[in-house]
Amino acid sequence: MCPRHLNNIPITVIDFIALYISHREPVLIQEVSSKFLSNTDSTVRLAIPTSALPHFENSGERDLLVRDWTEQEWKFRFSTRNVGHAKPFFTGDWVRFAKAKRLQLDDSFIFTQLEDGQYRVEVFRETDFELLGQKVMWIHVDKASAN
């Protein structure tokens, strides 16, 4: 079960409050890609579903500046395989990001683009955490690692 979505972004009670407070004007957010991470995704490179290709103007290689939920910038290298069908993937800072966030098998990865062109990455982990007596199914990996 994936995180609940609100306007194409996963949401928890805590994240909804932060999103509401942090944006004074509505911001259009478009989901580019989402998936559950494999072992390879969290240690070597992130394979991106081919359905995300239309969001990237040209195949080949290019660096993307991506911000995580803490506003830290990362440089993900977007590449596509040259042999066979175009299979997209991220390298570059992706591996450093995966290690820093302690990503694991089955974490939920969501890659979005804001209306101003900025890219955002969020990763959620399933949990049994409770808030005000209610079970919170998914939290950011930073919060999960702190518990």
VENNOR-V968263 format. One record per residue. PHI is phi in whole degrees, -180 to 180 (none if undefined). BURIAL is 1 if it has 16 or more other ideal C-beta (glycine too) atoms within 10 Angstrom, else 0. Layout:
phi burial
PHI BURIAL
PHI BURIAL
This chain:
phi burial
none 0
-79 0
-59 1
-63 0
-117 0
-131 0
53 0
70 0
-125 1
-69 1
-140 0
-125 1
-58 0
-61 0
-70 1
-63 0
-62 0
-63 0
-65 1
-64 0
-72 0
-79 0
-117 0
-77 0
-116 0
-60 0
-122 0
-74 0
-120 1
-115 0
-75 1
-91 1
-160 1
-151 1
-172 1
-90 0
-76 1
-97 0
-61 0
-63 0
-59 1
-91 1
-128 0
-122 0
-159 1
-101 1
-75 1
-105 1
-57 0
-63 0
-63 0
-84 1
-53 1
-59 0
-77 1
-112 0
-57 0
-138 0
-80 0
99 0
-122 0
-161 0
-91 0
-119 1
-83 0
-126 1
-106 0
-93 1
-69 1
-98 0
74 0
-75 0
-93 0
-132 1
-107 0
-91 1
-91 0
-89 1
-138 1
-128 1
-67 0
-87 0
-102 0
75 0
-76 0
-73 0
-104 0
-80 1
-158 1
-110 1
-131 0
68 1
-69 1
-54 1
-65 1
-63 0
-61 1
-60 1
-70 0
-63 0
-93 1
53 0
-67 1
-132 1
-54 0
74 0
-64 1
-99 1
-99 1
-132 1
-116 1
-126 1
-129 1
-82 0
-63 0
-87 0
97 0
-65 0
-99 1
-129 1
-128 1
-136 1
-134 1
-117 1
-127 1
-67 1
-150 1
-111 0
-62 1
-120 0
-132 0
53 0
80 0
-109 0
-73 0
-99 1
-72 1
-134 1
-135 1
-59 1
-61 1
-62 0
-70 1
-69 1
-70 0
-75 0
-83 0
